[in-house]
Amino acid sequence: MSVTVRFAPSPTGFLHIGNARPALLNWLFALRHGGRFVLRYDDTDRERSTQAFADAISGDLAWLGIAPHESFRQSERIATYDAAAETLKAAGLLYPCYETAEELERRRSRARALGRPPVYDRAGLKLTDAERAALEAEGRKPHWRFLLPNHDGDPFETRRTERSWNDLCRGPQSVDLASLSDPVLIRADGSYLYTLPSIVDDIASGITHVIRGEDHVANTAVQLAIFEALDAEPPVFAHHNLLTTVSGEGLSKRKGALSLRSLREAGFEPMAVASLAVLSGTRHAIEPAESLAALADMVELADTSRSAAKFNPEDLEPLNARLVHGLPYGAVAERLEAMGVTGDAAAREAFWEAARANCATVGEAARWWRAVSDPQALPVDPEDADYLALAAETLPEEPFDSATWSAWTSDLKARTGRKGRALFLPLRKALTGETSGPDMAALLPLIGRRNSVARLS
Ligand code: GLU
């Protein structure tokens, strides 16, 4: 079967760089295997899910370069989950329980005090029809638990039942189903917890590989058992390490600053964010990949390490700068145009090539464009006034090329005996309104003779 993966965010907030990791690991896996990528909105929590967040998620994925082959929302598929729940009920694998949260907590504390594992005792299974009717007459509504297959016919006699899988990130994994409580799949208000809808959808979408954060490792053995109960072949699982900041802090606290949207507004390139989100916590050094295809060739799921993927948000700036310094004109042409960079294509390209090494973000090119087209006039040092007048007089005739600057300044050096800063800085300040910046040999032809003379006088 061809590879099909999914990214399944809940539309209850903006994606942050930590969510970009599973989104990208799924997308890169699909790219590498010529597979499909499904975007599934896990929006069964109707109170917290919003359309605005769903739209923001698809916009952020598009910004990263992820183009889902299909997308859907779980809230449209409740009838399908109901049908699966009925199948499980009919097989005796989904049973009603009536304990309140407080009752369950009391039982867990008692078990802990007695040194027993706080596993649910399946009391709900023992209820007779009459007892159930009496509880419902009191107004109690049942929640529904899945009966784990950890017994030989008598659910009150559990036995060690290993469920194993070969995790593409973590290697062989095994969990004893007898050590777990039967999971609640349906709440007392009739709403579904994440587990059953996720499995039903993974089956319906033909998901071959579930790639997600390691916070879901603990759910996997239970999910394998539910796939079996629904008579479906389970997917291959891969649980990657989670991004944390260097201090080990999870990303939820820093979400605002590290949301994809705020990173994009701060001028970071999607490939800088993608490189950091994917390469942190892998055996690969962190460097900017030029495209998602290149990133897909750099790392495999097995390259993720077992410890947290610590990263420093401050690494994003140098990473972005490295990426920008290497961006070809074609990658920024539209953005330069939107910034008001004018001239023929060759001049615009020459401008970008001169400016990019001085830009930590593409947006900073605007500053250098101002320096070329409309510099801020800086006060002239009185002792430089004659020098600048001489420079204006001796400026070569056009056409200018990359050798003009050197010919002009060599001549000025010979005439005035100035050298180094004294020779170059007054010219740079007068011509660009800046005291440092891109190579003047490249800028002078862009400024042109008429503007140069005007700025020198
Ligand atoms: N909505 C779930 C989450 O965001 C999806 C988990 C999964 O990939 O199975 O945690």
Boltz pocket constraint, residues with backbone or C-beta under 6 A from the ligand:
constraints:
  - pocket:
      binder: B
      contacts: [[A, 6], [A, 8], [A, 9], [A, 10], [A, 42], [A, 194], [A, 198], [A, 210], [A, 211], [A, 212], [A, 216]]
      max_distance: 6.0
